[in-house]
Amino acid sequence: MTAYDASFARAMDEAGMDVILVGDSLGNVVQGRKSTVPVTLEDMVYHTRCVARGVGRALLMADMPFLSFQGPAEQALRDAGALMRAGAHMVKGEGGGPFAANAAYLTARGVPVCGHIGLTPQFVHSLGGYRVQGRGAEGARLLAEAKELALAGVSALVLEAVPAALAAEITAKVAVPTIGIGAGASCDGQVLVMHDALGLGARRPRFVRDFLAGQGGIEAAFAAYVEAVRDGSFPTADESYAE
């Protein structure tokens, strides 16, 4: 799940989250922006430092902001280094295809990288909005991108807003763990934006579930999310996309 400060990160850590993501979604849910595009490296470094102070056992992943992972390789390395020095154990970069070269450049220099394909929010304007990706002939392209990122050395791969059947195929054919968000139950793990998981999101995509509803508090909501992901009861077919 995403976190942006030490207090929520500590609660997630204690609830048993395996990975805590400092998401550039902070642009939407913390800064009130319409997209993640305006989020800066300085924003990400600041929030990574905050979250790192609350993490004891979970792996801490941090998003590389717009045009950071996708820029020149040397810039990507500098930006990834800044996030690692701020406390991240791994960085996440959006996009496949030509950006796999930067993933290889980083991993060859000791930077653990998580890839991210499908709906990539940093590209929302070129994608024509927040739309499901990988339907029909697009599925072959996403599978090829997943394989290319795996060959580039990524340690994990986020699949966002893709048909559940495609996510299952990618998970079966790519030898790195997959993390789904709107990608069905066949992924190796799941991720949600914290505000969505607590029923606070302004947008309610079909893959979002309010884990705070019926719980005694935020800590219980986080524990319920961990249990639901581990026992496979989240996401359901109704919380996933078909072809």
Secondary structure, 3 states (H helix, E strand, C coil): CECCCHHHHHHHHHHCCCEEEECCCHHHHCCCCCCCCCCCHHHHHHHHHHHHCCCCCCEEEEECCCCCCCCCHHHHHHHHHHHHHCCCCEEEEECCHHHHHHHHHHHCCCCCEEEEEECCHHHHHHHCCCCCCCCCCHHHHHHHHHHHHHHCCCCEEEEECCCHHHHHHHHHHCCCCEEEECCCCCCCEECCCHHHHCCCCCCCCCCCCCCCCCCCCHHHHHHHHHHHHHCCCCCCHHHCCCC
